[in-house]
Amino acid sequence: MSFSSYPQEPQTPTGYRAAPPSVLTAAKLMYAGAVLSLCEIIVVISTADELSGDLSGSGDSGTEVSSGLVIGSGIVFSLIGAALWLWMAWAAKAGHNWARVTSAVLFAIATVMTLISLADPTGALSVVLAVVSWLVGLAALILLYRRDSRPHFTRPATGADAPHM
């Protein structure tokens, strides 16, 4: 047994360094983002009557199929969104650097989608939900790229991961 006078980073049971507070807060924000994505399902279902009225006013003979398709796809995309939030939270806490990059790409896509929802608002609640989700994503991304988060995502190469000379 050796004792070191130098402070050691906290270790998790698996031997990896513990995530810094900024990464843990980012993960909590991502969990909140997943909840917001699930709330979108409620918005999609609650606005189904409004959507059906909009489609029937257009003279479309396939109104029932169209509204069902829109509602079904809204539910599926909300579930996919929640799964992506949870996946990025897990990967960020685990220290995978690709999680920061993937989160940035997903945030760029969310930015475009939020701008589209602002340009063509389908309902006040859905716009508010989109903007709040976007703000949560922005805060999480800022926390992932903070200076104190960087060491968590840069692991020293050991064993099979070490570069060959």
N, C-alpha and C positions, 0 to 999 in steps of 0.2 A: 504494500500500500504506500503510495507516495502522496505527499502533501505539497501543494503549490501555493506560493504566496500571491500568485496572480489571480484576479477574480475570474471565475468561470462563468460562461453563459449557461442559463438554465437548460437542462436537458429533459426531453420528454422520455417516456418509457421506451420508445423505439430507438433512442439515441440521437434523434434529430434535434436541432436547436428549436427552442420554443419560438413561436411567432411573436414579433414585437407588437405592442399595443396598436400601432397604426394598421397593421395587417388584420389583427383581430377585429378592430372597429370596421374596417372595410368588409370583412366577412359578415359581420352583423348587418351592415347596410345591404349586402347582397341577399341576406335572408329576408330583409324587409322588401327588397325588390321582388323576390319570389312571391311573397304575400301579395304585393301589388299586382303581380301578373295573375295570380289566382282571383283577385278582386275583379279583374277585367272580365272574367267569366260571368260574374254576377251582372256586370254592366251589359254584356252582350245579351244575356237572357232577358234582362229587364227592358231592354230596348227592342226586343223582338217584335212587339206589336207596332212600334213606330216604323221599324224597317219594313214590315209587311205592308203597312199603309203607304210608304214611299214607293215600294215596288208595284203595288196594285194601281197606284195613281199613274204609273208610267205606261199602263196598258199591256203589260207583259202577261202572256197567258200562262207562263210557268212560274207565277209568283210564289206558290207554295214551295216548289223545288228550289227556286232562287233564294228565298229567305232561309230555308233549311240549310242550304249550302253555305250561306254567309254565316249563319249562327254556328253551324258545325265547324267551319274553318276558323271562326273566331275562338271557339273553345279549344281547338287543337293548337292554334298558335299561342294561346295563353298558357297552355300546359307546357309547350315547348319552351316558352320564355321562362317559366318558373324552373324548369329543369336546367336551363342554361345558367340562370342565376345561382342555383344550388351547386352546379358543377364548378363554376368559377370560384365560388366561396371555398369549396373543398380544395381545389387546386391551389388557390392562393395561400390558404392556411398550411398546405403541405410544402410550400416553397417552390413550386414549379414556375420557372420564369416564363414559360409559354402562357401561363395563365394571365400574366400582365398584358402580354401582346394580344392574346385572344380577347381579353376584356376590352382593350382599346379598340379593336376591330368591331366588336359587338356594340360598343358605345357609339362608334361612327355610324353604324347601321341604325341604331336607335335614334341618333340625332336626325338623320334623314327622315325616318318614320315620324318623329315628333313634328318636324317641320311640315310634313305632308298633312298630319292631323290638324295642325294649326291653320293651314291654308284651306282645308275643306272640313270644317268642324261638323261632326255628325251628332254631337251632343255635348253639353257643357261638362257632364261628369266624365265622359271619355277623354276630353281634352285635359281636364284637371288631372286625371289619373296618368295620362301620358307625360305631362309636364313634371309631375311629382316623381314619376319613375325615372325620367331623364335626370332630374336633380339628384336623386339617390345614386344613379350610375355615375354622374360627374363626381360626387363626393367620394364614392368608393374608388374610382380611378385615380383621383388626386392622392388618396391615402396609399394606394398601391405603389405610386411612383415617388413618394416622399423619400428623402435621403435616408431616414432611419429605417425604411422598409427594404432598401436595396440589399443589405447583407443577407437577409432572409432568402432572397432569390438567387444569390450567388454562392453556390456550394463549392467547396474545393473538390477538384477531381481526384478520386481515389480508385484504386483497383482497376477494374475493367473500363472505368470512365476516364482514366488518366490518358492524356494525349501521348501518342507514341512518337519517339524521337527518331 
